[in-house]
């Protein structure tokens, strides 16, 4: 028994002595692009010895790196090599994933090229990752392995990596250290995940998600009731009050909607919008009290149009995104055609960063609608996401916004008139007031034509004309001829004897299953005071029970 105790003691002393004799290195790396090395960059640090490697950074080691951030670790034991990835999330938690086969799957092509880096003889190998050519220079002289990324960890000590000939990660210093810092080593409180879940957690931690609607039904029903979500126009409009955090000038803001048909087979107009409530009266008031209570627009054709233009005491809704449902995606996927594999849903996603000024640090009423009379309708999920800018420094102030007009009748099933005011030369006309001089003014303009069959404005190109202060300022003909690209989202699309489907047909700036993005019309600098704007479109005449209309939205953006 005493011999065994003596043996264990000697072994422990031997291992301890071996550990103390182990040679540890730290390698400092910088990165350049097209030969230019940026100042004050967060340099990569590699700590390594013959049994383990840790990839970190200068800011990480100094406690200056904001989460989420990631470290790479490699544990080497004989022929077994384990690649570990550790991430720290914004809430302070640590997550971990591991793969014992990842490094053995890396494949490299040896070359005959040699060069000396920092006094060490290096060999060159090449590989291709996602169509990117990667060159790695490594040395075996120090008897350790490691690299500034997970790629090439088993080659030797990688001192230089070049991607596509222009992005270079290179060692600037190799030095011996007494030990690998304890702060890099696992503590045992890390939560382990499979690699896919680990990646998903990191990805979602890099930006802010603001859920608005989650698998909510938009359908026409007398049973539609408001709860935490306000429902209007027999359930075809959803509205919810949400809190949006501060948005920096370099941040990017996206709106995303996922849609499936639950019974409606037709292509429909949809919108995601904001309801301004900073005036005496809002569109929300009209939703609650009746559209007839909103300011009326009269173009002289005998109809009245509710809540479509700005007045002294009212602002119209601002469309973040206009979208169009396809013909019955998901619900009608049983309609089989050879070599057609239908999409299960449609994802609409759009950058709306230019509207951040009206969203930042605000509680806003955000809504969505799909015009339909189907009892089962559609199912939608909507969210906003805010992504930090690549440059952490502030770039200036957010754009100011001034909502001018919206003829998209989101309350169609609640009695709001269609945008058919363009049948008169007057078209859509309004006045607006600027409290101060405005620089770099743009009109964020969305337009789509609708109605009729054959000769209706949906299928006939029509010139849009924008007048500013009585003079024509801009004109163009909105048109989409790429609708056939989205055939796989349109299982219930009608098929014609010509070999075309209804969803293939070109339309006035929209296709079934797509977003219609805004255009940005430069208006220059505008002086403080009163101005006028007019939108004129040669709208087609009614044919029987069919009539044409135009959904146009205009919002001023300025410094």
Secondary structure, 3 states (H helix, E strand, C coil): CHHHHHHHHHHHHHHHHHHHHCCEEEEEEEEEECCEECCCCCCEEEEECCCEEEEEEHHHHCCCCCCCEEEEEEEEECCEEEEEEEEECCCCCEEEEEECCCHHHCCCEEEEEEEEECCEEEEEEEEEECCEEEEEEEECCCCCCECCCCCCCCCCEEEEEEECCCEEEEEEEEEEECCCCHHHCCCCCCEECCHHHHHHHHHHHCEEEEEEEEEEEECCCCCCCCCCCEEEHHHCEEEEEEEECCCCCCCEEEEEEEEEECCCCCCCEEEEEEECCCCCECHHHHHHHCHHHCCEECCCCCCCEECCECECCECCCEEEEEEECCCCCCCCCCCCCCCCCCCCCEEEEEECHHHHHHCCCEEEEEEEEECCCCCCCEEEEEEEEEECCCCCCCCCCCCEEEEEEECCCCCHHHCCCCCCHHHCCCCEEEEEEECCCEEEEEEEEEEEEEECCCCCCCCCCCEEEEEECCEEEEEEECCECCHHHHHHHCCCCCECCCCCEHHHCCECCCCCCCEECCEEEEEEEECCEEEEEEEEECCCCCECCECEEEEEEEEEEEC
